[in-house]
Amino acid sequence: MTQSNHRRSARLGRRTLLAATALTAAGALSFAGVQAMASTTPKATAASGVNLTDAHKKEIAMELVSSAENSSLDWKAQYKYIEDIGDGRGYTAGIIGFCSGTGDMLELVQAYTAAEPGNPLAKYLPALKKVNGTDSHAGLGTAFVNAWKTAAKDTVFQTAQDNERDRVYFNPAVQQAEADGLHALGQFIYYDAIVMHGPGDDPTSFGGIRKAALKKAKTPAQGGNETTYLNAFLDARKAAMLTEAAHDDTSRVDTEQRVFLKAGNLDLNPPLTWKTYGDSYTIKN
């Protein structure tokens, strides 16, 4: 499958990210509250084992996501990526698929410009504000695409992408997983879900998926069995994916995350071998 097709499968479920929506399931932290905590270094998870914020574990998480998003373990090669994949969200770009139509690309360029005024993308801020919430290319086009690729060579822009990935996706997911008493695998399962589905609370967003899982099983923090709960979460996520045609390939759940869970690898320790979209990958150490 081409990179474009991987992106289409991964991105079609993304919900608008600007609203600090509450995760209303019993015992859930609000998304705004989790984001506020994300500015601090997460403490050790309530479960034993190494937290996903450990540098090596986080690298594994980035490679796992990239295998599904980019057909490659080389996630750092994606800073320059940008295209319109035809999903109604305008341009999709960068290491986590920031979208011009969902607000996270706008926030990224705003952060980049705050750190480095006069950068190649700064002049496109007015256009990004106008197209937010649409699939329009008005004021952007080929010139913007070329400017993105130029900016991607700038370490300041690379750092801005890393920071926005953490602020909007990684840290909130890990914080919620910590609160639920999950090990590194569960933290990754939450992260991959929030990347694809967004942090909202409708049925096919992260909060809605978690809420559906809680109807079937308790989290470890609530006294439940971790494997049972994670299976319930993956069941709920798969059901959410199948509501949209672009998600009919659920291999990142079936032949990746479920494989690790069935093996009892709650600490997400390598070696790891899995498949996404029919392609095989291995992380040896």
Backbone bond lengths (Angstrom), bond angles and torsions (degrees), N, CA, C in turn:
res aa  C-N    CA-C-N  psi(-1)  N-CA   C-N-CA  omega(-1)  CA-C   N-CA-C  phi
1 M - - - 1.480 - - 1.522 109.37 -
2 T 1.283 118.35 139.94 1.457 121.70 -178.89 1.514 110.83 -73.81
3 Q 1.327 114.96 162.04 1.461 119.36 177.21 1.516 110.48 -56.65
4 S 1.321 117.57 -41.84 1.457 121.15 -179.17 1.517 111.17 -58.20
5 N 1.326 117.69 -43.59 1.449 120.25 -179.79 1.520 111.73 -67.45
6 H 1.321 117.02 -36.51 1.456 119.35 175.06 1.515 110.08 -60.65
7 R 1.313 116.57 -46.19 1.453 120.27 179.78 1.526 110.84 -60.41
8 R 1.321 116.91 -40.50 1.456 119.24 -178.86 1.524 110.37 -62.73
9 S 1.302 117.21 -42.94 1.457 120.54 179.37 1.513 111.09 -64.07
10 A 1.313 115.75 -37.86 1.461 119.55 -175.12 1.512 112.76 -78.05
11 R 1.313 117.87 -32.46 1.445 120.12 -167.38 1.515 115.54 -96.74
12 L 1.307 120.05 -19.83 1.457 120.03 -169.80 1.519 112.05 -62.58
13 G 1.326 117.69 -23.27 1.453 119.89 -178.81 1.508 114.73 -86.89
14 R 1.328 118.55 -6.05 1.459 120.86 -174.96 1.509 111.71 -61.91
15 R 1.324 116.29 133.05 1.463 121.89 177.75 1.526 109.64 -101.89
16 T 1.324 117.20 163.36 1.455 120.76 178.98 1.514 110.09 -57.53
17 L 1.335 116.09 133.50 1.455 120.85 -169.58 1.520 114.25 -101.89
18 L 1.315 119.09 -9.40 1.450 119.72 -172.39 1.513 112.94 -73.00
19 A 1.330 117.48 -29.53 1.454 119.92 -178.25 1.521 110.37 -75.32
20 A 1.325 117.83 131.43 1.460 121.42 176.74 1.524 107.72 -83.24
21 T 1.320 116.24 75.73 1.447 121.33 -174.17 1.514 111.42 -75.16
22 A 1.326 115.52 149.62 1.453 120.17 179.33 1.511 109.79 -85.29
23 L 1.321 115.74 139.07 1.451 120.92 171.09 1.524 105.29 -87.87
24 T 1.323 116.02 102.03 1.448 120.31 -165.88 1.513 115.01 -86.32
25 A 1.348 118.74 -2.94 1.453 119.74 179.43 1.517 109.97 -62.30
26 A 1.339 115.56 152.75 1.458 120.76 -177.08 1.513 110.29 -54.82
27 G 1.332 115.36 128.52 1.446 120.44 176.45 1.513 114.04 82.74
28 A 1.325 119.64 0.19 1.463 121.41 -176.24 1.515 110.29 -81.12
29 L 1.332 115.56 148.95 1.439 121.16 171.40 1.516 108.49 -82.49
30 S 1.331 118.45 151.35 1.448 119.06 174.18 1.518 108.71 -69.29
31 F 1.330 116.40 149.87 1.453 119.43 179.36 1.519 110.42 -62.49
32 A 1.326 116.96 -39.02 1.457 120.08 178.29 1.517 110.39 -62.53
33 G 1.330 116.58 -40.31 1.450 120.52 179.28 1.509 112.16 -65.43
34 V 1.321 116.34 -40.19 1.452 120.37 178.73 1.518 110.00 -65.78
35 Q 1.335 117.65 -41.94 1.452 119.87 178.54 1.524 110.97 -61.43
36 A 1.333 116.54 -37.28 1.456 119.16 179.13 1.520 110.86 -62.99
37 M 1.330 116.67 -38.42 1.453 120.69 178.67 1.517 111.78 -70.44
38 A 1.325 117.59 -21.04 1.460 120.93 -173.33 1.516 112.75 -66.83
39 S 1.336 117.57 -15.07 1.452 119.76 179.38 1.520 112.00 -76.50
40 T 1.323 117.12 -11.31 1.454 121.32 178.14 1.515 109.88 -106.68
41 T 1.311 116.42 159.17 1.458 120.44 178.10 1.513 109.38 -73.62
42 P 1.342 118.45 124.36 1.459 120.21 -179.40 1.515 111.40 -60.97
43 K 1.317 115.82 142.00 1.452 121.14 176.07 1.522 108.97 -79.84
44 A 1.308 115.19 172.14 1.458 119.29 179.52 1.515 109.65 -57.68
45 T 1.320 116.65 141.55 1.449 120.48 -179.67 1.512 111.84 -61.85
46 A 1.338 115.87 154.87 1.463 120.36 178.97 1.521 110.06 -62.52
47 A 1.342 116.43 -31.13 1.450 120.08 174.92 1.526 108.94 -79.41
48 S 1.328 116.49 156.36 1.452 119.66 177.51 1.515 109.52 -73.55
49 G 1.342 116.69 162.95 1.446 120.40 178.83 1.508 111.78 108.37
50 V 1.333 116.01 176.30 1.459 122.16 -176.53 1.521 109.93 -85.46
51 N 1.329 114.82 130.95 1.461 121.13 -178.62 1.520 111.41 -69.58
52 L 1.329 117.99 153.55 1.458 122.27 179.54 1.522 112.16 -64.23
53 T 1.328 118.24 -15.97 1.460 121.56 177.59 1.525 112.13 -78.46
54 D 1.321 117.95 -10.93 1.459 120.68 170.05 1.523 108.16 -55.91
55 A 1.331 117.31 137.77 1.465 121.05 -172.29 1.526 112.56 -55.35
56 H 1.325 117.24 -42.84 1.468 119.70 -178.59 1.521 111.20 -69.96
57 K 1.333 116.55 -41.86 1.470 120.11 178.31 1.528 111.11 -63.97
58 K 1.326 116.45 -39.18 1.456 119.87 -179.59 1.525 110.33 -66.25
59 E 1.320 117.58 -38.41 1.459 121.03 176.67 1.526 110.15 -61.16
60 I 1.332 116.96 -41.21 1.461 120.80 176.82 1.528 110.26 -60.46
61 A 1.338 116.33 -44.05 1.463 120.78 179.69 1.525 110.92 -60.95
62 M 1.329 117.36 -42.95 1.456 120.92 179.88 1.532 110.56 -63.15
63 E 1.335 117.20 -40.43 1.459 120.86 -179.37 1.526 111.06 -69.12
64 L 1.327 117.29 -38.08 1.459 120.51 178.18 1.523 111.24 -62.99
65 V 1.311 116.89 -45.59 1.460 120.40 178.79 1.522 110.36 -64.15
66 S 1.338 116.71 -42.10 1.456 120.43 -178.52 1.515 112.40 -64.28
67 S 1.335 116.92 -29.68 1.464 118.81 178.37 1.521 110.95 -61.91
68 A 1.330 116.36 -34.97 1.465 120.69 178.74 1.522 111.85 -86.20
69 E 1.329 116.73 -37.32 1.453 120.62 -175.75 1.520 112.81 -78.78
70 N 1.336 116.75 -33.50 1.459 120.30 -169.02 1.526 114.82 -131.58
71 S 1.329 117.91 4.40 1.464 121.72 -177.52 1.531 111.15 57.86
72 S 1.310 116.32 32.22 1.459 121.00 -176.37 1.520 108.97 -157.48
73 L 1.338 116.44 149.34 1.458 120.14 173.14 1.526 111.60 -85.17
74 D 1.316 116.53 -9.62 1.461 121.54 -176.71 1.526 110.45 -84.83
75 W 1.330 116.22 77.17 1.455 120.14 -176.33 1.530 112.19 -67.82
76 K 1.322 117.52 -25.81 1.463 120.17 -178.62 1.523 112.19 -71.52
77 A 1.316 116.97 -14.70 1.468 119.86 177.24 1.529 111.63 -79.28
78 Q 1.332 117.69 -2.49 1.463 121.41 -172.38 1.523 114.25 -97.61
79 Y 1.337 118.60 -0.52 1.458 119.63 178.05 1.530 110.45 -55.36
80 K 1.328 117.56 -35.43 1.465 122.03 -174.99 1.519 113.33 -87.69
81 Y 1.331 117.12 -8.51 1.465 120.12 -176.19 1.528 111.71 -63.38
82 I 1.336 116.86 135.04 1.470 121.50 173.28 1.525 109.54 -162.23
83 E 1.323 116.82 131.19 1.461 122.71 172.24 1.528 109.19 -166.17
84 D 1.314 115.27 163.18 1.457 121.20 170.87 1.521 106.47 -95.43
85 I 1.328 117.28 115.37 1.466 120.64 -175.58 1.528 111.93 -94.11
86 G 1.348 116.23 8.05 1.450 119.98 175.45 1.512 115.12 74.49
87 D 1.326 117.21 28.60 1.461 120.53 -178.25 1.521 113.08 -101.13
88 G 1.331 117.40 8.57 1.457 120.75 179.42 1.511 114.08 83.49
89 R 1.344 117.74 8.48 1.454 121.57 -177.87 1.525 112.25 -117.63
90 G 1.326 116.49 22.37 1.456 120.28 177.57 1.518 111.94 69.26
91 Y 1.336 115.43 -141.39 1.462 119.97 179.69 1.531 110.69 -76.59
92 T 1.315 115.34 140.88 1.461 123.09 171.15 1.518 106.49 -113.52
93 A 1.324 117.69 132.79 1.461 118.55 -171.40 1.523 112.56 -154.56
94 G 1.330 114.11 158.65 1.452 120.86 170.66 1.508 115.11 79.62
95 I 1.324 114.82 -171.78 1.461 121.99 -169.85 1.522 114.43 -69.95
96 I 1.330 116.84 -17.96 1.465 118.70 -177.88 1.522 111.29 -128.62
97 G 1.330 116.55 7.37 1.459 119.83 178.34 1.515 113.02 76.60
98 F 1.329 116.84 48.67 1.461 120.54 174.71 1.525 108.52 -60.83
99 C 1.334 117.03 136.75 1.472 120.74 -173.91 1.529 111.16 -117.46
100 S 1.336 115.35 136.88 1.461 119.62 179.56 1.518 111.88 -68.72
101 G 1.319 117.09 -20.06 1.456 119.88 -178.20 1.512 115.23 -96.48
102 T 1.334 118.16 -3.52 1.470 119.08 -176.23 1.525 114.48 -116.67
103 G 1.334 117.16 0.91 1.459 119.73 174.04 1.508 115.38 97.72
104 D 1.336 118.03 -26.34 1.457 117.80 -175.82 1.523 112.26 -73.59
105 M 1.339 118.25 -28.76 1.471 119.88 174.69 1.521 110.42 -67.92
106 L 1.319 116.54 -41.29 1.466 120.93 177.37 1.522 110.53 -59.16
107 E 1.320 116.88 -47.01 1.457 120.02 -179.33 1.527 111.43 -64.69
108 L 1.334 116.39 -35.53 1.465 120.22 177.16 1.524 110.87 -62.95
109 V 1.325 117.45 -48.97 1.461 120.41 -178.13 1.528 110.75 -66.65
110 Q 1.319 117.28 -34.01 1.468 120.19 175.28 1.537 110.51 -63.16
111 A 1.328 116.60 -43.19 1.465 120.46 179.08 1.525 111.00 -65.50
112 Y 1.327 116.45 -41.11 1.458 121.63 178.36 1.522 110.60 -62.31
113 T 1.315 116.15 -42.44 1.461 120.65 -178.52 1.522 111.44 -69.37
114 A 1.327 116.82 -33.74 1.461 119.88 176.28 1.529 110.70 -64.49
115 A 1.332 116.17 -35.17 1.458 120.82 -179.57 1.519 111.82 -82.01
116 E 1.340 116.74 -30.89 1.467 121.12 -176.54 1.529 110.48 -145.19
117 P 1.325 116.95 81.88 1.461 120.65 179.23 1.536 110.71 -58.85
118 G 1.301 116.70 145.87 1.449 120.18 178.70 1.508 114.27 81.29
119 N 1.316 116.76 13.39 1.461 120.74 177.69 1.535 110.56 -69.71
120 P 1.336 119.15 167.41 1.473 120.60 -175.57 1.522 115.37 -61.23
121 L 1.345 117.84 -19.88 1.460 120.94 -176.77 1.524 113.27 -99.36
122 A 1.317 117.30 -12.50 1.462 120.79 -172.75 1.529 112.62 -57.53
123 K 1.321 116.83 -38.77 1.467 119.53 -176.59 1.523 112.87 -69.64
124 Y 1.328 117.03 -10.66 1.465 120.35 -179.95 1.536 112.63 -94.59
125 L 1.322 117.70 2.44 1.463 119.74 179.89 1.529 112.79 -59.10
126 P 1.343 119.79 -44.99 1.471 118.13 178.19 1.527 112.53 -58.62
127 A 1.334 117.16 -40.39 1.465 120.51 179.70 1.525 110.67 -67.76
128 L 1.320 117.34 -40.47 1.470 120.53 179.49 1.529 110.77 -63.23
129 K 1.320 116.98 -35.72 1.461 120.02 176.95 1.529 110.95 -65.95
130 K 1.325 116.34 -39.15 1.463 120.43 -178.15 1.526 112.44 -70.34
131 V 1.326 117.70 -36.77 1.474 120.14 -176.41 1.517 112.47 -87.50
132 N 1.325 117.86 -7.92 1.467 120.14 -179.13 1.529 110.11 -57.10
133 G 1.317 116.20 129.75 1.452 121.46 -178.27 1.511 113.94 91.26
134 T 1.335 116.44 2.08 1.468 121.38 -179.61 1.532 109.35 -133.17
135 D 1.332 115.57 177.88 1.464 120.23 174.62 1.527 111.18 -104.27
136 S 1.318 117.29 14.55 1.458 122.42 -175.15 1.525 112.47 -68.94
137 H 1.344 115.53 147.60 1.461 123.13 173.35 1.525 111.07 -104.99
138 A 1.314 117.16 9.47 1.466 121.26 -175.14 1.525 111.23 -54.85
139 G 1.318 116.18 125.45 1.456 121.03 179.27 1.514 113.95 79.44
140 L 1.318 117.12 2.94 1.473 121.49 -177.58 1.528 109.13 -116.53
141 G 1.320 118.46 -96.92 1.460 121.86 174.63 1.514 114.48 68.66
142 T 1.336 115.39 -158.57 1.458 122.06 -174.26 1.526 112.33 -59.13
143 A 1.308 117.26 -37.20 1.465 120.64 -179.74 1.530 110.83 -62.55
144 F 1.317 116.09 -40.63 1.469 120.39 178.26 1.523 110.83 -66.98
145 V 1.327 116.31 -42.80 1.469 120.69 178.72 1.529 110.07 -58.47
146 N 1.314 116.82 -45.37 1.464 120.90 179.19 1.525 111.59 -65.74
147 A 1.336 116.52 -37.92 1.466 120.30 178.45 1.528 110.72 -65.25
148 W 1.341 116.65 -37.85 1.473 120.45 177.35 1.535 110.22 -60.77
149 K 1.316 115.86 -46.58 1.458 120.19 -178.51 1.525 111.61 -64.77
150 T 1.325 116.18 -34.51 1.466 119.94 175.78 1.519 110.58 -68.07
151 A 1.321 116.28 -45.78 1.465 121.17 -179.63 1.528 111.58 -61.67
152 A 1.332 116.23 -32.51 1.465 120.96 -176.72 1.522 112.84 -62.94
153 K 1.338 117.41 -16.85 1.462 121.13 176.36 1.522 111.66 -80.66
154 D 1.312 116.45 -12.72 1.461 123.86 -177.28 1.529 109.62 -85.51
155 T 1.311 117.41 122.67 1.470 120.05 -179.33 1.520 111.92 -63.96
156 V 1.326 117.68 -25.56 1.464 120.43 176.92 1.525 109.80 -65.40
157 F 1.340 116.49 -41.07 1.461 120.51 178.25 1.529 110.58 -69.50
158 Q 1.304 117.35 -38.71 1.456 120.70 177.03 1.530 110.66 -60.63
159 T 1.322 115.62 -43.06 1.464 120.11 177.65 1.523 111.16 -64.87
160 A 1.329 116.66 -38.24 1.467 120.21 177.76 1.522 110.51 -62.54
161 Q 1.341 117.56 -41.15 1.460 120.37 176.62 1.528 110.89 -62.39
162 D 1.328 116.47 -44.44 1.470 120.32 178.49 1.525 110.69 -58.88
163 N 1.328 115.67 -45.46 1.463 120.05 -176.62 1.526 112.16 -65.97
164 E 1.344 117.29 -41.59 1.462 119.80 179.57 1.534 111.29 -69.55
165 R 1.324 116.72 -37.38 1.472 119.82 174.02 1.523 110.16 -56.11
166 D 1.330 115.83 -45.57 1.463 119.98 -177.99 1.522 111.48 -69.41
167 R 1.322 116.57 -43.18 1.461 120.56 -175.67 1.522 112.06 -65.91
168 V 1.332 116.21 -43.68 1.464 120.35 -172.21 1.530 112.30 -89.79
169 Y 1.317 117.67 -32.21 1.464 120.52 -171.41 1.527 113.90 -119.92
170 F 1.316 116.57 -62.31 1.461 119.63 -169.68 1.533 112.70 -64.40
171 N 1.318 117.36 -55.44 1.462 119.16 -176.64 1.524 113.65 -62.94
172 P 1.344 119.72 -45.17 1.465 118.22 176.89 1.521 113.27 -59.69
173 A 1.340 117.01 -39.75 1.464 120.15 179.97 1.519 111.28 -65.09
174 V 1.333 116.60 -45.63 1.462 120.17 -178.73 1.523 110.67 -67.60
175 Q 1.312 117.18 -39.78 1.469 120.57 179.05 1.528 110.95 -60.76
176 Q 1.346 116.65 -44.39 1.469 119.09 178.98 1.517 111.35 -66.13
177 A 1.333 116.47 -39.63 1.461 120.33 178.15 1.517 111.03 -64.20
178 E 1.310 117.07 -39.36 1.468 120.76 176.09 1.528 110.21 -60.18
179 A 1.324 115.41 -45.36 1.461 119.87 -179.79 1.521 111.35 -62.05
180 D 1.332 116.36 -29.44 1.464 121.19 179.27 1.525 112.62 -87.01
181 G 1.348 117.08 -0.74 1.456 121.06 176.64 1.518 114.98 77.57
182 L 1.328 116.97 29.14 1.454 121.01 -175.00 1.523 112.29 -94.76
183 H 1.344 115.39 145.85 1.451 122.45 173.96 1.533 110.33 -74.50
184 A 1.332 116.37 -174.63 1.467 122.14 -175.65 1.528 112.59 -58.49
185 L 1.339 118.36 -39.22 1.462 119.54 179.06 1.521 110.86 -62.18
186 G 1.311 117.79 -45.48 1.458 120.88 178.40 1.513 112.00 -63.85
187 Q 1.331 116.34 -36.16 1.463 120.07 176.51 1.526 109.97 -63.52
188 F 1.321 116.38 -41.34 1.462 119.52 177.65 1.531 111.31 -66.86
189 I 1.309 117.19 -41.54 1.471 120.87 179.12 1.528 110.20 -58.37
190 Y 1.324 117.30 -41.07 1.465 120.85 176.19 1.534 110.28 -65.00
191 Y 1.330 117.01 -44.24 1.462 120.77 -177.90 1.526 111.16 -61.62
192 D 1.321 117.13 -47.82 1.461 119.79 -179.56 1.526 110.60 -61.65
193 A 1.320 117.08 -36.23 1.462 120.58 179.85 1.530 111.74 -67.89
194 I 1.318 116.66 -42.13 1.462 119.13 -177.60 1.524 110.92 -71.64
195 V 1.353 116.90 -29.43 1.458 120.57 175.12 1.527 110.64 -63.57
196 M 1.319 116.22 -45.90 1.463 119.62 -177.56 1.518 112.78 -77.14
197 H 1.313 117.96 -43.68 1.462 121.35 -167.10 1.519 114.31 -102.27
198 G 1.325 118.20 -12.60 1.454 120.04 -177.49 1.517 112.30 82.27
199 P 1.325 117.26 164.37 1.464 122.01 -172.48 1.523 115.70 -91.28
200 G 1.304 118.78 16.53 1.460 120.49 -177.38 1.511 113.50 -74.37
201 D 1.331 116.79 -173.39 1.461 120.78 -179.34 1.528 112.58 -120.98
202 D 1.358 117.59 11.73 1.459 118.98 174.30 1.531 108.38 -75.06
203 P 1.323 119.22 167.65 1.466 121.59 -170.68 1.524 115.78 -56.90
204 T 1.337 117.85 -28.50 1.459 118.99 -177.87 1.527 112.51 -106.66
205 S 1.321 118.22 15.14 1.454 122.23 171.80 1.526 109.27 -103.85
206 F 1.325 116.04 171.68 1.468 120.11 -174.45 1.526 112.43 -54.00
207 G 1.337 116.43 -48.21 1.464 119.16 -177.50 1.512 112.75 -62.23
208 G 1.337 116.11 -38.35 1.460 119.77 178.93 1.520 112.04 -68.80
209 I 1.326 116.49 -37.86 1.462 120.57 177.56 1.525 110.03 -64.87
210 R 1.303 116.71 -44.18 1.468 120.68 178.73 1.529 110.58 -63.08
211 K 1.308 116.13 -40.72 1.466 119.93 179.08 1.517 110.95 -61.84
212 A 1.336 116.71 -41.73 1.468 120.46 178.24 1.523 110.79 -63.45
213 A 1.341 116.55 -39.60 1.467 120.29 179.21 1.524 111.17 -64.61
214 L 1.324 116.33 -38.01 1.468 120.49 -178.25 1.527 112.23 -67.95
215 K 1.308 117.15 -19.05 1.460 120.08 175.98 1.529 111.32 -75.65
216 K 1.341 115.17 -17.47 1.462 120.49 -177.25 1.526 113.41 -105.88
217 A 1.322 117.17 -25.98 1.460 120.02 -174.89 1.527 110.53 -156.49
218 K 1.325 115.94 155.17 1.458 121.93 176.43 1.524 109.79 -90.60
219 T 1.325 115.55 148.03 1.463 119.81 173.40 1.527 108.86 -73.02
220 P 1.345 117.52 162.25 1.465 119.33 174.18 1.533 112.76 -56.05
221 A 1.340 116.51 -36.32 1.462 120.12 178.83 1.527 111.85 -64.12
222 Q 1.335 116.91 -23.57 1.465 122.31 177.72 1.527 111.83 -94.47
223 G 1.328 115.59 4.86 1.462 119.65 179.93 1.520 114.16 96.33
224 G 1.323 117.90 6.89 1.460 121.56 -178.56 1.516 113.39 -87.17
225 N 1.323 115.35 170.89 1.459 122.22 176.52 1.528 109.08 -82.88
226 E 1.323 117.11 131.28 1.465 120.73 -173.98 1.524 112.49 -64.22
227 T 1.328 117.27 -44.69 1.461 120.15 -179.51 1.522 111.45 -64.15
228 T 1.310 116.23 -41.63 1.467 120.36 178.12 1.520 110.85 -61.55
229 Y 1.321 115.71 -44.37 1.465 119.08 -179.55 1.527 111.36 -65.63
230 L 1.334 117.60 -44.71 1.457 119.63 -178.84 1.525 112.09 -65.00
231 N 1.327 117.05 -35.18 1.465 119.39 173.90 1.522 110.57 -62.44
232 A 1.329 116.79 -40.12 1.463 120.46 177.84 1.521 110.76 -64.63
233 F 1.339 116.40 -39.26 1.468 119.99 179.17 1.527 110.33 -65.62
234 L 1.338 116.84 -44.21 1.461 119.92 179.79 1.524 111.30 -66.23
235 D 1.328 117.45 -35.73 1.466 120.72 174.94 1.525 110.23 -60.88
236 A 1.336 115.85 -45.05 1.466 120.82 -179.00 1.522 110.75 -66.97
237 R 1.314 116.26 -38.52 1.469 118.57 178.84 1.521 111.18 -66.75
238 K 1.316 116.43 -43.11 1.464 119.62 179.76 1.525 110.24 -61.37
239 A 1.323 117.25 -41.26 1.459 120.65 177.94 1.525 110.87 -61.64
240 A 1.337 116.69 -39.81 1.458 120.59 178.40 1.524 110.74 -66.34
241 M 1.322 117.12 -40.90 1.464 121.17 179.13 1.523 111.36 -61.13
242 L 1.315 116.62 -39.88 1.453 121.06 -174.65 1.523 113.68 -75.04
243 T 1.330 117.07 -4.52 1.463 119.35 175.25 1.517 111.57 -77.46
244 E 1.350 117.60 -11.49 1.454 121.62 179.56 1.520 109.30 -125.39
245 A 1.327 116.14 134.76 1.460 121.34 -174.92 1.523 112.66 -57.70
246 A 1.319 117.34 -33.71 1.460 120.14 -177.28 1.520 112.85 -69.73
247 H 1.324 116.31 -11.49 1.462 120.49 -178.79 1.523 112.51 -106.37
248 D 1.330 117.65 15.39 1.458 118.19 -174.67 1.523 112.82 -68.39
249 D 1.334 117.54 -16.00 1.455 120.93 169.97 1.530 107.72 -92.49
250 T 1.312 116.34 106.18 1.468 121.40 -176.24 1.525 111.58 -103.97
251 S 1.331 116.26 29.60 1.463 119.86 -173.64 1.520 113.11 -64.84
252 R 1.336 118.51 -28.52 1.462 118.40 179.94 1.535 110.59 -66.80
253 V 1.321 117.29 -18.10 1.461 122.17 170.13 1.526 110.41 -91.87
254 D 1.330 116.72 -50.91 1.467 121.83 -170.19 1.520 114.17 -71.72
255 T 1.324 116.50 -44.47 1.467 119.26 -173.71 1.529 112.58 -113.08
256 E 1.325 115.73 14.53 1.465 120.64 173.46 1.525 108.62 -125.71
257 Q 1.319 116.83 -80.27 1.461 120.31 -172.30 1.529 112.67 -64.44
258 R 1.326 116.60 -40.43 1.461 119.54 -179.45 1.534 110.87 -66.74
259 V 1.327 116.82 -32.05 1.467 120.87 177.27 1.524 110.46 -62.18
260 F 1.325 116.54 -46.40 1.462 120.33 179.48 1.523 111.18 -64.42
261 L 1.336 115.89 -38.86 1.461 120.36 -178.59 1.524 110.87 -68.18
262 K 1.326 117.12 -43.08 1.467 120.40 179.02 1.520 111.60 -63.38
263 A 1.327 116.06 -30.05 1.465 120.59 178.89 1.523 111.92 -78.55
264 G 1.327 116.72 -5.52 1.462 120.72 -179.10 1.516 113.10 74.07
265 N 1.327 116.99 20.08 1.462 121.34 -176.44 1.526 110.40 -87.24
266 L 1.319 116.32 65.93 1.457 121.25 -176.50 1.526 112.56 -68.35
267 D 1.324 116.67 -22.21 1.463 119.97 178.67 1.523 112.70 -89.27
268 L 1.326 117.20 0.78 1.461 123.10 177.82 1.532 110.70 54.22
269 N 1.313 115.37 48.98 1.457 120.70 -179.15 1.523 111.15 -89.01
270 P 1.341 117.87 135.23 1.461 120.20 173.81 1.536 110.04 -73.97
271 P 1.335 116.41 161.20 1.464 127.33 6.94 1.533 112.09 -73.61
272 L 1.321 115.23 145.89 1.456 122.76 179.09 1.529 108.82 -124.50
273 T 1.301 116.75 130.49 1.463 121.85 176.76 1.518 108.23 -129.13
274 W 1.325 117.03 132.43 1.463 120.99 -175.71 1.528 110.33 -157.35
275 K 1.320 115.36 174.45 1.455 122.58 175.27 1.520 109.62 -130.40
276 T 1.318 116.16 141.58 1.464 121.59 167.78 1.516 107.57 -133.21
277 Y 1.321 115.68 130.80 1.464 122.41 -178.72 1.536 112.04 51.99
278 G 1.355 115.10 34.69 1.451 120.51 176.27 1.519 115.23 86.54
279 D 1.328 118.01 -10.00 1.466 121.77 -179.73 1.533 109.51 -92.26
280 S 1.325 116.70 140.25 1.461 122.31 -178.14 1.522 111.38 -96.82
281 Y 1.330 115.42 142.78 1.465 121.87 -179.78 1.520 109.57 -139.92
282 T 1.326 115.49 154.50 1.454 121.41 176.12 1.534 109.66 -143.33
283 I 1.309 115.46 135.04 1.467 122.17 167.55 1.515 105.60 -112.49
284 K 1.328 116.28 114.29 1.466 120.29 -172.36 1.522 113.20 -79.53
285 N 1.323 116.54 -36.95 1.471 118.49 -178.42 1.521 110.83 -154.22
